[in-house]
Amino acid sequence: MAQLQVAGRIHRVGNGLALLIPVREARKAGLAAGDPVDAVITPGVDDAFGLLKDLPYSAFDRRKEGLWRERI
């Protein structure tokens, strides 16, 4: 049995709730519409503070170049 781990947001669909699975991930796991699945759902993130600490970043720099114009 293939295993798939998906993180996302719950969406309201009609009178129910749904968790969307990206098509690319579903195909890798061999899932198709109507397939029976078992799910374990863990709500929330343990600690969102510092969640992006390991990602590289650089300072924001805006330059007016080429055909770029201010829009109001």
N, C-alpha and C positions, 0 to 999 in steps of 0.2 A: 504494500500500500504506500503510495506517495505521500510525503508530508509537505505542507505548505505553511509558511509563516507570513502573515500579512498584517501590517499596522495601518490603521486608517480611522476614519470617522464614521459613526453610525448615521445613516440618512433615513428620513421618514419617507415611506413608500405606501401611499394609501393609508390604511389603518394600521400598518405595521412598521417595523424597522428593518433596515438592511445594511450589511457591510459589503461594500463593493470589492471584488477581487479583480485586479488588473488582468487583462487577457493574456499578456505575456507570461505572467506567473501561473495562471491557470493552465496554459498550454504546456509549460515545463513540468507541471505536476500531473498532466494527463487528465485534467478535469474538463467536463463539458456540461452544458445546461441540462439540468434534470438528474445529474449524478447525485447519489446519496453521500453525505459527508458527516463526520462528527467534528464538532468544533469546541475549543476551549477558549473562552474570551476573558481577558484580563483587563479590567477597566483602568484607564489613566496611566500616567507615567509616574514612577516612584518619586523622582525628584527632578523637576524640569530645570532647576537652577544649575547652570554649568553644563547643560545638555550639548551645547555647541562648542565647548572649550577646546576640543582637539582639532577643530576645522581650521585650515589656514585662511587668513583674511588679509586684506590690504585697505588702506585708507581710501575713502571715496574721493574721486577726482573728476570734476566736470569740466570739459573743454568745449568751446564753440569752434567747430571745424566743419569745413565743407558747406553743405546746403542746410545745415541745422539752423532753425530759427526759433525764437521764443514764441510760444503760443499763449494766448490769453483766453 
